[in-house]
Amino acid sequence: MTEHTGGAHRLAITVATRYLDADSAPANERYAFAYTIHIRNDGTVPARLLGRHWVITDAAGDVREVDGEGVVGQQPWLRPGEEYTYTSGAVLPTPIGTMAGSYRMLADDGTRFEAPIPPFTLCVPHSLH
């Protein structure tokens, strides 16, 4: 999935997920997932990723929100056309869930903006028909 924000402050965000069988324990309601996010600055102004906000929903409808500084301990600065990719993870008590959120950004022109992260599914293989 790809999400674009608009104008001078434009990011393209792509997400890929995978189930981590070796880190999961379904008998204990522990399902581990990795997600890789690729960010590209498609705008005309350099910008720094200051923080993130996640909304994580499991199959039971329980919602957890996570706020934090940067991503994986970094606050990448992206010039127009530059890209940044990172991988992180989430653990759910159900075999299916969703994540969505946003990045808090600060452009070099002083503009603060939110870059939406498109909703994506975390799913144990063969759980959906």
N, CA, C and O atoms as a MOPAC input file, in Angstrom:
PM7 MOZYME 1SCF
protein

 N      0.84200 1    -1.17600 1     0.00000 1
 C      0.00000 1     0.00000 1     0.00000 1
 C      0.88900 1     1.24200 1     0.00000 1
 O      1.95600 1     1.25500 1     0.61400 1
 N      0.44400 1     2.26000 1    -0.68100 1
 C      1.19400 1     3.50800 1    -0.73400 1
 C      0.27800 1     4.65800 1    -0.36400 1
 O     -0.87900 1     4.70700 1    -0.78200 1
 N      0.80200 1     5.57700 1     0.41800 1
 C      0.04700 1     6.76900 1     0.81000 1
 C      0.88400 1     7.98000 1     0.43100 1
 O      2.09600 1     7.99600 1     0.64600 1
 N      0.23400 1     9.00000 1    -0.13800 1
 C      0.91500 1    10.23800 1    -0.49800 1
 C      0.30800 1    11.38300 1     0.29700 1
 O     -0.91100 1    11.47100 1     0.44600 1
 N      1.16700 1    12.26000 1     0.80700 1
 C      0.67300 1    13.52500 1     1.33100 1
 C      0.88900 1    14.54200 1     0.22600 1
 O      1.55700 1    14.23400 1    -0.76200 1
 N      0.34300 1    15.75000 1     0.36000 1
 C      0.30800 1    16.64000 1    -0.78400 1
 C      1.28400 1    17.79000 1    -0.77700 1
 O      1.90800 1    18.09800 1     0.23800 1
 N      1.40400 1    18.42600 1    -1.94500 1
 C      2.13800 1    19.66700 1    -2.11800 1
 C      3.62900 1    19.58400 1    -1.86700 1
 O      4.27600 1    18.57700 1    -2.15400 1
 N      4.16400 1    20.68500 1    -1.31800 1
 C      5.59800 1    20.76900 1    -1.03900 1
 C      6.01200 1    19.74500 1     0.00200 1
 O      7.17600 1    19.35000 1     0.06600 1
 N      5.05700 1    19.31700 1     0.81700 1
 C      5.31200 1    18.36300 1     1.89100 1
 C      4.65400 1    17.04100 1     1.51300 1
 O      3.59200 1    16.68800 1     2.02500 1
 N      5.29800 1    16.33000 1     0.61900 1
 C      4.71200 1    15.12800 1     0.02300 1
 C      5.61200 1    13.92300 1     0.29600 1
 O      6.78100 1    13.90800 1    -0.09000 1
 N      5.05300 1    12.91400 1     0.96400 1
 C      5.76400 1    11.66700 1     1.21100 1
 C      5.01500 1    10.51800 1     0.55800 1
 O      3.78400 1    10.50200 1     0.53800 1
 N      5.75400 1     9.56000 1     0.02700 1
 C      5.18100 1     8.28600 1    -0.41400 1
 C      5.60700 1     7.25100 1     0.61700 1
 O      6.79400 1     7.12400 1     0.91600 1
 N      4.65000 1     6.51200 1     1.16100 1
 C      4.90800 1     5.53300 1     2.21000 1
 C      4.37400 1     4.18600 1     1.74600 1
 O      3.19600 1     4.05900 1     1.40900 1
 N      5.24500 1     3.18200 1     1.73000 1
 C      4.89100 1     1.83400 1     1.31300 1
 C      5.18400 1     0.87700 1     2.45600 1
 O      6.20900 1     1.00500 1     3.12500 1
 N      4.29200 1    -0.08200 1     2.68700 1
 C      4.43000 1    -1.01900 1     3.80000 1
 C      4.37100 1    -2.45800 1     3.28800 1
 O      3.54100 1    -2.79200 1     2.44200 1
 N      5.26200 1    -3.30600 1     3.81100 1
 C      5.22300 1    -4.75100 1     3.56800 1
 C      5.29500 1    -5.44400 1     4.92500 1
 O      6.01100 1    -4.99100 1     5.81800 1
 N      4.55400 1    -6.54500 1     5.08100 1
 C      4.51700 1    -7.24400 1     6.36400 1
 C      4.89800 1    -8.70700 1     6.19100 1
 O      4.84400 1    -9.25800 1     5.09100 1
 N      5.28900 1    -9.32900 1     7.31800 1
 C      5.50200 1   -10.77000 1     7.31800 1
 C      5.27700 1   -11.31600 1     8.73000 1
 O      5.52700 1   -10.63800 1     9.72700 1
 N      4.80400 1   -12.54800 1     8.78400 1
 C      4.56900 1   -13.24500 1    10.04300 1
 C      5.87700 1   -13.86800 1    10.50200 1
 O      6.61200 1   -14.43600 1     9.69400 1
 N      6.17200 1   -13.76600 1    11.79400 1
 C      7.40500 1   -14.31200 1    12.36200 1
 C      7.06600 1   -15.56900 1    13.15700 1
 O      6.85400 1   -15.51400 1    14.36800 1
 N      7.01900 1   -16.68500 1    12.46600 1
 C      6.62900 1   -17.95400 1    13.07500 1
 C      7.53600 1   -18.31700 1    14.24900 1
 O      7.04500 1   -18.75800 1    15.28800 1
 N      8.83700 1   -18.14300 1    14.10400 1
 C      9.79600 1   -18.53100 1    15.14500 1
 C      9.64400 1   -17.70300 1    16.42000 1
 O     10.02200 1   -18.15800 1    17.49900 1
 N      9.09800 1   -16.49900 1    16.30700 1
 C      8.92300 1   -15.62000 1    17.46900 1
 C      7.50400 1   -15.65200 1    18.02900 1
 O      7.18200 1   -14.92600 1    18.96900 1
 N      6.67100 1   -16.49000 1    17.45000 1
 C      5.26900 1   -16.56200 1    17.85500 1
 C      5.01500 1   -17.79700 1    18.71900 1
 O      5.74200 1   -18.78800 1    18.64600 1
 N      3.97400 1   -17.71300 1    19.53100 1
 C      3.53100 1   -18.83000 1    20.36900 1
 C      2.00000 1   -18.81100 1    20.40000 1
 O      1.40200 1   -18.32500 1    21.36000 1
 N      1.36900 1   -19.34100 1    19.34700 1
 C     -0.09300 1   -19.28200 1    19.27300 1
 C     -0.80100 1   -19.86700 1    20.49600 1
 O     -1.86100 1   -19.37000 1    20.87700 1
 N     -0.24600 1   -20.90500 1    21.11800 1
 C     -0.87000 1   -21.49300 1    22.30700 1
 C     -0.92500 1   -20.49300 1    23.46200 1
 O     -1.75800 1   -20.61500 1    24.36000 1
 N     -0.03500 1   -19.51000 1    23.42800 1
 C      0.00500 1   -18.45600 1    24.44700 1
 C     -0.55400 1   -17.12900 1    23.93300 1
 O     -0.31800 1   -16.07800 1    24.52800 1
 N     -1.29500 1   -17.18400 1    22.82800 1
 C     -1.87500 1   -15.99200 1    22.20000 1
 C     -0.81600 1   -14.93500 1    21.90700 1
 O     -0.98200 1   -13.76000 1    22.23500 1
 N      0.26600 1   -15.36900 1    21.29000 1
 C      1.35900 1   -14.47000 1    20.91600 1
 C      1.65700 1   -14.68400 1    19.42600 1
 O      2.13400 1   -15.74400 1    19.01800 1
 N      1.36700 1   -13.66400 1    18.63600 1
 C      1.58700 1   -13.69300 1    17.19400 1
 C      2.49300 1   -12.51800 1    16.84200 1
 O      2.11400 1   -11.35600 1    16.99200 1
 N      3.68700 1   -12.83700 1    16.37700 1
 C      4.69100 1   -11.79800 1    16.10300 1
 C      4.74400 1   -11.50100 1    14.60500 1
 O      4.68600 1   -12.40300 1    13.76900 1
 N      4.85500 1   -10.22000 1    14.29700 1
 C      4.89800 1    -9.76200 1    12.91200 1
 C      6.01700 1    -8.73800 1    12.74500 1
 O      6.34500 1    -7.99800 1    13.67200 1
 N      6.58700 1    -8.71000 1    11.56200 1
 C      7.52400 1    -7.65000 1    11.18500 1
 C      6.85900 1    -6.82600 1    10.09700 1
 O      6.08800 1    -7.34000 1     9.28700 1
 N      7.17200 1    -5.54300 1    10.09400 1
 C      6.71000 1    -4.68800 1     9.00600 1
 C      7.88600 1    -3.83600 1     8.54300 1
 O      8.65900 1    -3.31800 1     9.34900 1
 N      7.99700 1    -3.70600 1     7.23500 1
 C      9.04400 1    -2.88500 1     6.63000 1
 C      8.36900 1    -1.70400 1     5.96000 1
 O      7.46100 1    -1.86400 1     5.14500 1
 N      8.83200 1    -0.51600 1     6.32000 1
 C      8.24000 1     0.70800 1     5.78200 1
 C      9.28300 1     1.44500 1     4.95900 1
 O     10.41700 1     1.65900 1     5.38600 1
 N      8.85600 1     1.82400 1     3.76600 1
 C      9.70400 1     2.57100 1     2.83700 1
 C      9.08800 1     3.96200 1     2.68000 1
 O      7.92600 1     4.09900 1     2.29900 1
 N      9.88500 1     4.98900 1     2.97800 1
 C      9.43100 1     6.38000 1     2.91200 1
 C     10.24900 1     7.10000 1     1.85000 1
 O     11.47500 1     6.98800 1     1.82500 1
 N      9.58000 1     7.83400 1     0.98000 1
 C     10.26600 1     8.64100 1    -0.03200 1
 C      9.72100 1    10.06200 1     0.03800 1
 O      8.50800 1    10.27100 1     0.06800 1
 N     10.62100 1    11.02600 1     0.06300 1
 C     10.21000 1    12.43100 1     0.05600 1
 C      9.94600 1    12.83900 1    -1.38700 1
 O     10.87900 1    13.08200 1    -2.15200 1
 N      8.68000 1    12.91200 1    -1.75000 1
 C      8.27800 1    13.33800 1    -3.09300 1
 C      7.96300 1    14.82500 1    -3.14100 1
 O      7.50200 1    15.33000 1    -4.16500 1
 N      8.20800 1    15.52600 1    -2.04400 1
 C      7.94300 1    16.95700 1    -1.99300 1
 C      9.11000 1    17.77200 1    -2.50700 1
 O     10.06100 1    17.24000 1    -3.07900 1
 N      9.01900 1    19.07000 1    -2.29300 1
 C     10.05600 1    19.99300 1    -2.76400 1
 C     10.88700 1    20.55700 1    -1.62300 1
 O     11.78600 1    21.36700 1    -1.84800 1
 N     10.58700 1    20.13000 1    -0.38500 1
 C     11.25400 1    20.67600 1     0.79600 1
 C     11.82200 1    19.52000 1     1.62400 1
 O     11.11500 1    18.54100 1     1.86200 1
 N     13.08300 1    19.60900 1     2.07200 1
 C     13.60100 1    18.58400 1     2.98300 1
 C     12.76300 1    18.54300 1     4.25900 1
 O     12.20800 1    19.55700 1     4.68500 1
 N     12.68000 1    17.35300 1     4.86300 1
 C     11.89000 1    17.20200 1     6.08900 1
 C     12.49700 1    16.12700 1     6.98100 1
 O     13.10200 1    15.16700 1     6.50600 1
 N     12.31700 1    16.31500 1     8.29400 1
 C     12.79100 1    15.35400 1     9.29200 1
 C     11.59100 1    14.65300 1     9.91800 1
 O     10.57900 1    15.28000 1    10.23300 1
 N     11.72400 1    13.34600 1    10.09000 1
 C     10.71300 1    12.56300 1    10.77500 1
 C     10.97400 1    12.68700 1    12.27500 1
 O     11.97900 1    12.18800 1    12.78100 1
 N     10.06700 1    13.35200 1    12.97800 1
 C     10.24800 1    13.59100 1    14.41000 1
 C      9.69400 1    12.46400 1    15.27000 1
 O     10.28600 1    12.10900 1    16.28900 1
 N      8.55900 1    11.90100 1    14.86100 1
 C      7.92900 1    10.87900 1    15.68500 1
 C      6.85000 1    10.14000 1    14.93400 1
 O      6.57500 1    10.40900 1    13.76400 1
 N      6.23600 1     9.18400 1    15.65100 1
 C      5.21400 1     8.36300 1    15.01700 1
 C      4.06500 1     8.14000 1    15.97800 1
 O      4.21200 1     8.22200 1    17.19800 1
 N      2.91300 1     7.85500 1    15.38500 1
 C      1.71100 1     7.48400 1    16.13600 1
 C      1.11400 1     6.26400 1    15.44400 1
 O      0.85000 1     6.29200 1    14.24200 1
 N      0.90300 1     5.19100 1    16.20800 1
 C      0.30700 1     3.97100 1    15.66800 1
 C     -1.01800 1     3.69000 1    16.35500 1
 O     -1.18100 1     3.94500 1    17.54800 1
 N     -1.95700 1     3.16400 1    15.59200 1
 C     -3.19400 1     2.60200 1    16.11300 1
 C     -3.18700 1     1.13800 1    15.68300 1
 O     -3.27300 1     0.82400 1    14.49500 1
 N     -3.08100 1     0.24700 1    16.67300 1
 C     -2.96500 1    -1.18700 1    16.41800 1
 C     -4.24400 1    -1.84900 1    16.92500 1
 O     -4.60700 1    -1.71300 1    18.09300 1
 N     -4.92100 1    -2.56800 1    16.02800 1
 C     -6.19300 1    -3.19600 1    16.37000 1
 C     -6.08900 1    -4.69400 1    16.13100 1
 O     -5.69700 1    -5.12300 1    15.04500 1
 N     -6.43700 1    -5.49700 1    17.13900 1
 C     -6.39100 1    -6.94400 1    16.94700 1
 C     -7.76000 1    -7.44700 1    16.48900 1
 O     -8.70700 1    -6.66900 1    16.37100 1
 N     -7.85900 1    -8.75600 1    16.23300 1
 C     -9.09000 1    -9.33300 1    15.68200 1
 C    -10.24600 1    -9.28600 1    16.67200 1
 O    -11.40400 1    -9.40100 1    16.26900 1
 N     -9.95700 1    -9.11900 1    17.95600 1
 C    -11.01300 1    -9.00000 1    18.96500 1
 C    -11.54300 1    -7.57200 1    19.06300 1
 O    -12.48100 1    -7.30100 1    19.81300 1
 N    -10.93600 1    -6.66400 1    18.30200 1
 C    -11.36100 1    -5.26900 1    18.32500 1
 C    -10.67100 1    -4.42800 1    19.38100 1
 O    -10.98000 1    -3.24600 1    19.53000 1
 N     -9.73900 1    -5.02300 1    20.11600 1
 C     -8.98600 1    -4.25500 1    21.10700 1
 C     -7.99300 1    -3.34100 1    20.39900 1
 O     -7.29600 1    -3.75800 1    19.47400 1
 N     -7.94100 1    -2.09400 1    20.84500 1
 C     -7.10900 1    -1.07600 1    20.19900 1
 C     -6.01100 1    -0.64000 1    21.16100 1
 O     -6.24900 1    -0.39500 1    22.34300 1
 N     -4.80900 1    -0.55100 1    20.61700 1
 C     -3.66600 1    -0.04100 1    21.38300 1
 C     -3.05400 1     1.08800 1    20.56300 1
 O     -2.86000 1     0.95400 1    19.35500 1
 N     -2.75100 1     2.19700 1    21.22600 1
 C     -2.10200 1     3.31900 1    20.54800 1
 C     -0.68800 1     3.46500 1    21.07200 1
 O     -0.43100 1     3.32100 1    22.26800 1
 N      0.22400 1     3.75200 1    20.15600 1
 C      1.63900 1     3.89800 1    20.49200 1
 C      2.13500 1     5.21100 1    19.91500 1
 O      1.96100 1     5.48000 1    18.72600 1
 N      2.75100 1     6.02700 1    20.75700 1
 C      3.39700 1     7.26700 1    20.31400 1
 C      4.86500 1     7.17600 1    20.67700 1
 O      5.22300 1     6.61900 1    21.71500 1
 N      5.71300 1     7.72300 1    19.82400 1
 C      7.13000 1     7.71200 1    20.15600 1
 C      7.91900 1     8.66200 1    19.29200 1
 O      7.44200 1     9.16200 1    18.27400 1
 N      9.13800 1     8.89600 1    19.72800 1
 C     10.05600 1     9.74100 1    18.97500 1
 C     10.71900 1     8.91700 1    17.87900 1
 O     11.10800 1     7.77300 1    18.11300 1
 N     10.84900 1     9.48100 1    16.70000 1
 C     11.56100 1     8.84700 1    15.60000 1
 C     11.01900 1     7.47300 1    15.25800 1
 O      9.89700 1     7.11100 1    15.61300 1
 N     11.86000 1     6.71300 1    14.55000 1
 C     11.57400 1     5.32400 1    14.20200 1
 C     12.85700 1     4.53500 1    14.40900 1
 O     13.93300 1     4.97400 1    14.00300 1
 N     12.74700 1     3.38500 1    15.03200 1
 C     13.89400 1     2.52200 1    15.35200 1
 C     15.10200 1     3.32900 1    15.84400 1
 O     16.23600 1     3.09100 1    15.42800 1
 N     14.83400 1     4.28400 1    16.73600 1
 C     15.90300 1     5.07600 1    17.34100 1
 C     16.49200 1     6.16800 1    16.46700 1
 O     17.50800 1     6.76100 1    16.82900 1
 N     15.88300 1     6.44500 1    15.33000 1
 C     16.41400 1     7.45800 1    14.41600 1
 C     15.33400 1     8.47700 1    14.05900 1
 O     14.13700 1     8.19600 1    14.11800 1
 N     15.79900 1     9.66600 1    13.68500 1
 C     14.91900 1    10.71100 1    13.16200 1
 C     15.47100 1    11.13300 1    11.80000 1
 O     16.13300 1    12.16400 1    11.67800 1
 N     15.18600 1    10.31300 1    10.77200 1
 C     15.79900 1    10.56000 1     9.46600 1
 C     15.37800 1    11.89800 1     8.85400 1
 O     14.23500 1    12.33600 1     8.98100 1
 N     16.34500 1    12.52800 1     8.18800 1
 C     16.12600 1    13.76900 1     7.45300 1
 C     16.20100 1    13.41700 1     5.98000 1
 O     17.19600 1    12.85800 1     5.51900 1
 N     15.15100 1    13.74200 1     5.24200 1
 C     15.04900 1    13.36300 1     3.83500 1
 C     14.97800 1    14.58800 1     2.94200 1
 O     14.05900 1    15.40000 1     3.04800 1
 N     15.95700 1    14.70600 1     2.06500 1
 C     15.89100 1    15.73500 1     1.02800 1
 C     14.89900 1    15.27300 1    -0.03700 1
 O     14.58300 1    14.08500 1    -0.09800 1
 N     14.40400 1    16.17700 1    -0.87000 1
 C     13.50700 1    15.76400 1    -1.94700 1
 C     14.13900 1    14.63400 1    -2.76900 1
 O     15.29300 1    14.72500 1    -3.18900 1
 N     13.37200 1    13.58800 1    -2.98600 1
 C     13.83700 1    12.43200 1    -3.74400 1
 C     14.53100 1    11.37200 1    -2.90500 1
 O     14.72000 1    10.25000 1    -3.37400 1
 N     14.91700 1    11.69900 1    -1.67400 1
 C     15.59800 1    10.71300 1    -0.83700 1
 C     14.60700 1     9.72000 1    -0.24100 1
 O     13.41600 1     9.99600 1    -0.09200 1
 N     15.15700 1     8.54200 1     0.09500 1
 C     14.34300 1     7.45500 1     0.61500 1
 C     14.92700 1     6.93600 1     1.92200 1
 O     16.12400 1     7.06700 1     2.18000 1
 N     14.07000 1     6.34900 1     2.73600 1
 C     14.48300 1     5.74600 1     4.00200 1
 C     13.62100 1     4.50800 1     4.22000 1
 O     12.40200 1     4.55200 1     4.05800 1
 N     14.26200 1     3.40900 1     4.58700 1
 C     13.55300 1     2.16100 1     4.84000 1
 C     13.94800 1     1.62700 1     6.20500 1
 O     15.12100 1     1.66000 1     6.57700 1
 N     12.97500 1     1.13800 1     6.94500 1
 C     13.27600 1     0.50700 1     8.23000 1
 C     12.30900 1    -0.64800 1     8.46300 1
 O     11.24100 1    -0.72700 1     7.85600 1
 N     12.71500 1    -1.53800 1     9.35800 1
 C     11.88800 1    -2.67400 1     9.74500 1
 C     11.70400 1    -2.65300 1    11.25400 1
 O     12.65000 1    -2.42100 1    12.00600 1
 N     10.48200 1    -2.89800 1    11.68000 1
 C     10.16400 1    -2.98100 1    13.10000 1
 C      9.17000 1    -4.11900 1    13.28400 1
 O      8.94600 1    -4.89600 1    12.35600 1
 N      8.57200 1    -4.22800 1    14.46100 1
 C      7.67800 1    -5.34400 1    14.69100 1
 C      6.55300 1    -5.02500 1    15.64000 1
 O      6.54800 1    -3.99700 1    16.31800 1
 N      5.59100 1    -5.94000 1    15.67000 1
 C      4.44400 1    -5.84100 1    16.56600 1
 C      4.04400 1    -7.24900 1    16.98200 1
 O      4.17300 1    -8.20000 1    16.21100 1
 N      3.56100 1    -7.36700 1    18.20100 1
 C      3.05500 1    -8.64100 1    18.71100 1
 C      1.58200 1    -8.45400 1    19.04800 1
 O      1.20300 1    -7.51200 1    19.74400 1
 N      0.75700 1    -9.37000 1    18.54200 1
 C     -0.68700 1    -9.33100 1    18.77500 1
 C     -1.12800 1   -10.58200 1    19.52700 1
 O     -0.45000 1   -11.60800 1    19.47000 1
 N     -2.26300 1   -10.50700 1    20.23400 1
 C     -2.80900 1   -11.69800 1    20.88300 1
 C     -3.71600 1   -12.51400 1    19.95700 1
 O     -4.23700 1   -13.55400 1    20.36100 1
 N     -3.90600 1   -12.05000 1    18.72200 1
 C     -4.75100 1   -12.72500 1    17.74100 1
 C     -3.96400 1   -12.90200 1    16.44300 1
 O     -2.99700 1   -12.17800 1    16.20900 1
 N     -4.36700 1   -13.86400 1    15.58900 1
 C     -3.61400 1   -14.11600 1    14.36100 1
 C     -3.81400 1   -13.07300 1    13.26500 1
 O     -3.13100 1   -13.11000 1    12.24200 1
 N     -4.73700 1   -12.15100 1    13.47200 1
 C     -5.01500 1   -11.11800 1    12.47500 1
 C     -5.17600 1    -9.78400 1    13.19600 1
 O     -5.73400 1    -9.72500 1    14.29100 1
 N     -4.69000 1    -8.72800 1    12.58200 1
 C     -4.87500 1    -7.38600 1    13.11900 1
 C     -4.54500 1    -6.35200 1    12.06800 1
 O     -4.16700 1    -6.68500 1    10.94500 1
 N     -4.68900 1    -5.10400 1    12.44000 1
 C     -4.35800 1    -4.01400 1    11.52400 1
 C     -3.53200 1    -2.96300 1    12.25200 1
 O     -3.58200 1    -2.83300 1    13.47500 1
 N     -2.77800 1    -2.22500 1    11.46400 1
 C     -2.04600 1    -1.06600 1    11.95800 1
 C     -2.27700 1     0.08700 1    10.99900 1
 O     -2.42500 1    -0.11300 1     9.79300 1
 N     -2.30700 1     1.27700 1    11.53700 1
 C     -2.38300 1     2.51400 1    10.75400 1
 C     -1.82400 1     3.60000 1    11.64800 1
 O     -1.68300 1     3.40900 1    12.85500 1
 N     -1.50700 1     4.73300 1    11.06000 1
 C     -0.99200 1     5.80300 1    11.90000 1
 C     -0.49800 1     6.98000 1    11.09900 1
 O     -0.99100 1     7.27400 1    10.01000 1
 N      0.49800 1     7.65400 1    11.67100 1
 C      1.06100 1     8.82100 1    10.99500 1
 C      2.44900 1     9.11200 1    11.53800 1
 O      2.81100 1     8.71200 1    12.64400 1
 N      3.20800 1     9.82300 1    10.72000 1
 C      4.50900 1    10.34900 1    11.13400 1
 C      4.36700 1    11.83900 1    11.37700 1
 O      3.70700 1    12.53700 1    10.60700 1
 N      4.98400 1    12.33100 1    12.44500 1
 C      5.07400 1    13.76600 1    12.70200 1
 C      6.34300 1    14.25100 1    12.02200 1
 O      7.43700 1    13.76200 1    12.30400 1
 N      6.19100 1    15.20400 1    11.13600 1
 C      7.29700 1    15.68400 1    10.31600 1
 C      7.54300 1    17.17400 1    10.55700 1
 O      6.63000 1    17.91900 1    10.91200 1
 N      8.78700 1    17.58900 1    10.36000 1
 C      9.15900 1    19.00300 1    10.39500 1
 C      9.95100 1    19.30200 1     9.13600 1
 O     11.05000 1    18.78300 1     8.93900 1
 N      9.37900 1    20.14700 1     8.28300 1
 C     10.04700 1    20.52600 1     7.04000 1
 C     11.05500 1    21.63600 1     7.31000 1
 O     10.92700 1    22.38100 1     8.28200 1
 N     12.04900 1    21.73800 1     6.44800 1
 C     13.07700 1    22.77000 1     6.59400 1
 C     12.51900 1    24.18200 1     6.48600 1
 O     13.16000 1    25.13700 1     6.92500 1
 N     11.31400 1    24.32700 1     5.89800 1
 C     10.70500 1    25.65900 1     5.82500 1
 C      9.94600 1    26.00400 1     7.11400 1
 O      9.28300 1    27.03800 1     7.18700 1
 N     10.04500 1    25.12600 1     8.13600 1
 C      9.40400 1    25.36900 1     9.42200 1
 C      8.01700 1    24.77400 1     9.56800 1
 O      7.43400 1    24.82300 1    10.65100 1
 N      7.48100 1    24.21400 1     8.49700 1
 C      6.14300 1    23.63000 1     8.53300 1
 C      6.16300 1    22.27800 1     9.23300 1
 O      6.96800 1    21.40600 1     8.90700 1
 N      5.26500 1    22.11900 1    10.20000 1
 C      5.05000 1    20.81400 1    10.82300 1
 C      3.85300 1    20.17400 1    10.12700 1
 O      2.84000 1    20.83200 1     9.88900 1
 N      3.97300 1    18.89800 1     9.80400 1
 C      2.86000 1    18.21900 1     9.15300 1
 C      2.82500 1    16.75600 1     9.55200 1
 O      3.82400 1    16.17000 1     9.96900 1
 N      1.63000 1    16.18900 1     9.40800 1
 C      1.41200 1    14.77000 1     9.66700 1
 C      1.40300 1    14.04500 1     8.32400 1
 O      0.71800 1    14.45700 1     7.38700 1
 N      2.16800 1    12.97000 1     8.24500 1
 C      2.16900 1    12.13300 1     7.04600 1
 C      1.43900 1    10.83600 1     7.38700 1
 O      1.94500 1    10.04300 1     8.18100 1
 N      0.25900 1    10.60100 1     6.80500 1
 C     -0.50200 1     9.40000 1     7.15000 1
 C      0.19300 1     8.12500 1     6.68400 1
 O      0.75300 1     8.06800 1     5.58900 1
 N      0.14600 1     7.11000 1     7.53500 1
 C      0.63500 1     5.77700 1     7.18300 1
 C     -0.60000 1     4.96800 1     6.81600 1
 O     -1.51700 1     4.85100 1     7.62900 1
 N     -0.64600 1     4.41000 1     5.61900 1
 C     -1.85600 1     3.70600 1     5.19900 1
 C     -2.13100 1     2.49300 1     6.08300 1
 O     -1.19300 1     1.85400 1     6.56000 1
 N     -3.40400 1     2.16900 1     6.30600 1
 C     -3.72300 1     0.96200 1     7.07500 1
 C     -3.16100 1    -0.27100 1     6.37700 1
 O     -3.17900 1    -0.37300 1     5.15000 1
 N     -2.66300 1    -1.20000 1     7.18000 1
 C     -2.18800 1    -2.46600 1     6.62300 1
 C     -2.55700 1    -3.59300 1     7.57200 1
 O     -2.79200 1    -3.38100 1     8.76200 1
 N     -2.60300 1    -4.80800 1     7.01000 1
 C     -3.03600 1    -5.98100 1     7.76000 1
 C     -1.83900 1    -6.79900 1     8.21100 1
 O     -0.88700 1    -7.01000 1     7.46000 1
 N     -1.91000 1    -7.25500 1     9.45600 1
 C     -0.97200 1    -8.23800 1     9.99100 1
 C     -1.75400 1    -9.54200 1    10.05800 1
 O     -2.80800 1    -9.60300 1    10.69200 1
 N     -1.24200 1   -10.58900 1     9.40400 1
 C     -2.04600 1   -11.80200 1     9.26900 1
 C     -1.15300 1   -13.03500 1     9.19200 1
 O     -0.20600 1   -13.08500 1     8.40700 1
 N     -1.46900 1   -14.02800 1    10.02100 1
 C     -0.80400 1   -15.31700 1     9.91500 1
 C     -1.19100 1   -15.90400 1     8.55600 1
 O     -2.36500 1   -15.86600 1     8.18800 1
 N     -0.22300 1   -16.44800 1     7.80200 1
 C     -0.55700 1   -17.01300 1     6.48600 1
 C     -1.71100 1   -18.02300 1     6.57600 1
 O     -1.78100 1   -18.82600 1     7.50600 1
 N     -2.58400 1   -17.96400 1     5.61300 1
 C     -3.73700 1   -18.85800 1     5.46800 1
 C     -4.81500 1   -18.61900 1     6.52400 1
 O     -5.68700 1   -19.46800 1     6.71000 1
 N     -4.77100 1   -17.47800 1     7.21700 1
 C     -5.81400 1   -17.15400 1     8.19900 1
 C     -7.02500 1   -16.50500 1     7.55100 1
 O     -8.13800 1   -16.61000 1     8.06600 1
 N     -6.81700 1   -15.83600 1     6.42900 1
 C     -7.91400 1   -15.20000 1     5.69600 1
 C     -8.25200 1   -16.04300 1     4.48200 1
 O     -7.37000 1   -16.64300 1     3.87000 1
 N     -9.52400 1   -16.08700 1     4.13700 1
 C     -9.94000 1   -16.87700 1     2.97400 1
 C    -10.26200 1   -15.97000 1     1.82700 1
 O    -10.63400 1   -16.44200 1     0.75200 1

